[in-house]
Amino acid sequence: MLDQLIALRKQKNLTIQNMADVLGIAKSTYASYESGYRQPPIDALIKIADFFSISLDRLVDRHFEPDIHLDQPQDARCRFIIDDEALTEEERREIIAFIKVKRSLA
């Protein structure tokens, strides 16, 4: 996370003082976040993520890649897209059947 804090700040050409002002804290406090001497509290992390318009996961360099089970009903939050068009339920079933046949021949 330390590298991420520094990189984000430098991408925006901000100083440590600028970031301290954004968070409403002392310059030395923010500097201690970047040096690793102190861990920022969650409210500071939220302010930083909001300021840079990124997720908390990205800020703390946490990569979460959930498994998507194509052979189960689609989650309403997830759509499968090919050529800018969502797959129909029938197309999704055909893809699954194709892959199962292909695997059985391998």
Phi, psi and omega per residue, in radians:
M1 nan -0.551 -3.110
L2 -1.032 -0.811 3.129
D3 -1.078 -0.652 -3.135
Q4 -1.143 -0.763 3.116
L5 -1.037 -0.806 -3.118
I6 -1.153 -0.803 -3.105
A7 -1.092 -0.780 -3.139
L8 -1.090 -0.761 3.140
R9 -1.088 -0.788 -3.102
K10 -1.219 -0.572 3.096
Q11 -1.044 -0.566 -3.135
K12 -1.663 0.122 -3.121
N13 0.952 0.771 -3.140
L14 -1.803 2.643 3.070
T15 -1.628 2.954 3.042
I16 -1.055 -0.669 3.113
Q17 -1.103 -0.714 3.099
N18 -1.002 -0.798 -3.110
M19 -1.176 -0.683 3.096
A20 -1.068 -0.712 3.119
D21 -1.116 -0.722 3.109
V22 -1.019 -0.717 -3.083
L23 -1.515 -0.208 -3.111
G24 1.223 0.654 -3.137
I25 -2.238 2.992 3.107
A26 -1.237 2.617 3.104
K27 -0.997 -0.705 -3.127
S28 -1.140 -0.582 3.113
T29 -1.163 -0.820 3.135
Y30 -1.130 -0.714 3.122
A31 -1.028 -0.614 3.131
S32 -1.211 -0.458 3.047
Y33 -1.170 -0.810 -3.103
E34 -1.215 -0.508 -3.132
S35 -1.454 -0.281 -3.121
G36 1.571 0.041 3.136
Y37 -1.201 -0.588 3.112
R38 -2.284 2.609 3.033
Q39 -1.619 2.274 3.089
P40 -1.162 2.450 3.062
P41 -1.207 2.836 -3.055
I42 -1.015 -0.652 -3.137
D43 -1.135 -0.591 3.078
A44 -1.225 -0.710 3.108
L45 -1.079 -0.708 3.114
I46 -1.115 -0.775 3.115
K47 -1.064 -0.729 3.137
I48 -1.134 -0.824 3.134
A49 -1.059 -0.779 3.111
D50 -1.093 -0.739 -3.124
F51 -1.044 -0.714 -3.127
F52 -1.624 0.055 3.135
S53 0.956 0.855 3.092
I54 -2.279 2.893 3.102
S55 -1.386 2.782 3.038
L56 -1.076 -0.656 3.113
D57 -1.013 -0.789 3.134
R58 -1.156 -0.697 -3.137
L59 -1.039 -0.753 -3.114
V60 -1.598 0.194 3.073
D61 1.032 0.764 3.115
R62 -1.838 2.108 -3.129
H63 -1.849 2.058 -3.122
F64 -2.053 1.972 -3.135
E65 -2.117 1.624 -3.085
P66 -1.224 2.650 3.024
D67 -1.278 2.436 3.056
I68 -2.013 2.065 -3.120
H69 -1.607 1.812 -3.101
L70 -1.152 -0.414 -3.097
D71 -1.492 0.138 3.056
Q72 -1.994 2.758 3.135
P73 -0.948 2.501 -3.107
Q74 -1.125 2.446 3.014
D75 -1.269 2.432 -3.117
A76 -1.074 -0.391 -3.133
R77 -1.482 -0.080 -3.026
C78 -2.221 2.304 3.049
R79 -2.206 2.487 3.066
F80 -1.669 2.223 -3.021
I81 -2.108 2.349 2.976
I82 -2.340 2.272 -3.120
D83 0.914 0.779 3.102
D84 1.078 0.368 3.124
E85 -2.294 2.303 -3.130
A86 -1.169 2.458 3.068
L87 -1.236 2.498 3.008
T88 -1.399 2.909 3.101
E89 -1.062 -0.680 3.125
E90 -1.133 -0.736 3.113
E91 -1.104 -0.702 3.116
R92 -1.086 -0.755 3.104
R93 -1.095 -0.691 3.136
E94 -1.133 -0.694 3.109
I95 -1.099 -0.789 3.124
I96 -1.059 -0.800 -3.141
A97 -1.076 -0.746 3.128
F98 -1.040 -0.821 -3.112
I99 -1.141 -0.701 3.127
K100 -1.099 -0.714 3.098
V101 -1.144 -0.809 -3.134
K102 -1.034 -0.742 3.121
R103 -1.151 -0.637 -3.127
S104 -1.209 -0.411 3.135
L105 -1.507 -0.269 -3.084
A106 -1.348 nan nan
